[in-house]
Amino acid sequence: MATPPMFSAVTDDGSQVTGENATAIVPWWSVTKTVLAATALRLVDEGGLTLDEPIADKPYSLRQLLSHRAGLRCYSALPAYHHAVGSGDTPWPIEDMLARVDADSLAFEPGTGWAYSNVGYMLISRLIEDATGDPIEEAVYRLVLAPLDMRLVEFAVEPTDLEQTAWGNPKEYHPGWVYHGLLIGEVGEAALFVHRLLTGELLPPHLRYALVDAHPVGGPLEDRPWRQTGYGLGLMIGDMTVAGLAMGHSAGGPGSVGAVYHFPDLPTPRTVAVFAQAGDEGLCEWEAARLSQAG
């Protein structure tokens, strides 16, 4: 099978990008989690949220939500979810979704395990709104996107919002199925965002450390470049073949995938974003690792 065309962007300094179709607008999918994590940590810095105290009436903390260690299940594991998305159904009401994943019954005691959960990040989005009194779009823009000069990144709210992306929205996918929110933006801005977050001063040193303090998840992944995997706060962190230490996030949703990673241990630290109209995140991860070494 032929490799699909890939849109890429590379930055070494956080101000300029080079790459193939770097100005293409794409769905950021789970890179949105990194943006939400940065927003939540900005509120921790301001005193609006706490990182390690239990959330009101819940047995888990914000840190555990951010690191997927709260014990919450994920709706993406439900066959009914994939059937509904594939059928073009309207997104379930949030309370219906929470009931379907039995959100009040945890899969494990918080802090004792690890399980990827979009539900956890939906709750983080709610916490941000409650702490700021603003819609998530306004809070994310004020606290993270504007300070990092990400002025073209926006949330997709309706199916028509996805029509402006590189591959359009021929199946009229509803972004409401991404319950924590779905950002769209240029490929180049995805690279710039991760680079500026990890090398700049948006967060004070102790919170930058918390961001990248990874919980070990596992070893090599079949057909993907990972030799070791872990998860920080909204960041996939591990060791990639050839590229070494990688910090960022892979992305995937109906019709496209992506990978946005910072490689801090290179002689010149570099951040690479790759997106493609495909279904295998590994394709973009391999290309990101390759571009990390390109002259």
Residue, then its C-alpha position, 0 to 999 in steps of 0.5 A: m500500500a502506498t504511503p499517503p502524502m504527509f504534511s509536515a513542519v519543522t522548527d528549531d527555534g520556535s519562530q520559523v517553520t519549514g516543511e511540506n504544506a506547513t500552512a495546511i489546516v488540520p484537525w489536531w485531535s489529541v494534541t488538544k489534550t496538550v493544550l488543555a493540560a497547559t491551560a490547566l497548569r496556567l490556572v494552577d500557577e494562578g491559584g485557580l486550580t490545585l494539582d494534587e488535592p482531590i477534586a470536589d466529591k471525587p477521589y482523584s486529583l487534577r494531576q491524575l486526570l492529566s496523566h490518565r491515572a484517575g481510573l476513568r474509562c474511555y468512551s472510545a472503547l465502546p462499540a456503540y460509540h464507533h457505531a454511532v460515529g460511523s452512522g453519523d449520529t448526533p453526539w450523545p448528551i454528556e450525561d448519557m455518555l458518562a452513564r455509558v462509561d459508568a464514570d462513577s465506577l473507576a477501573f482502578e484506584p486513582g494513582t495505582g494504574w494507567a488507562y488513557s481516557n478522553v473522559g478525564y480530559m472532558l472533566i479537565s475542560r469542565l474544571i477550566e470553565d468552572a475555574t475561569g467562568d469562561p467558555i473553554e474556547e475563551a479560557v484556552y485562548r486567553l491563557v495559552l494560545a494568545p500568550l504563545d502567539m497561536r492566533l489562528v488555532e480554534f475549536a471546531v464546534e460544528p461539522t461545517d468547521l471541519e470543512q476548512t481543513a485539508w481533507g474537508n469533512p465529506k462524512e460530516y463528522h461532528p466534532g462534538w464527539v470529541y467531548h474535551g474539544l477539538l482544535i484545528g489549526e495549521v500544521g506549522e502552528a502545531a509544531l510551534f505550539v509544542h516547541r514554545l510550550l516546552t522551551g519557553e516561559l509560559l509555565p514556571p520551572h516547577l510546573r514545566y517539570a510536572l508537565v514532563d515528569a512521565h509515568p512509565v507506560g511500557g516498552p516497544l510498540e509494534d510497527r511504531p518507533w517507540r522503544q519506551t513509552g510514558y505519559g506526563l501531563g498531556l504529553m506522550i513521552g518516551d524514547m524513539t528509534v533514531a530520534g531519542l527522547a520525544m515529548g509531544h502527542s500523537a493524534g488520530g480521528p476519523g480520516s486523519v492522523g498526526a504526530v507532534y513531537h519535541f526532541p530535546d536531546l538533539p544537538t539542536p533541539r527540534t520540534v516536528a509536526v506531521f499529519a496525514q490522511a490515514g488511519d495509522e498514527g505510526l506513519c506520522e510518528w516514523e516520519a517525525a522521527r525521520l525529520s528530526q534527523a534531517g539536515 
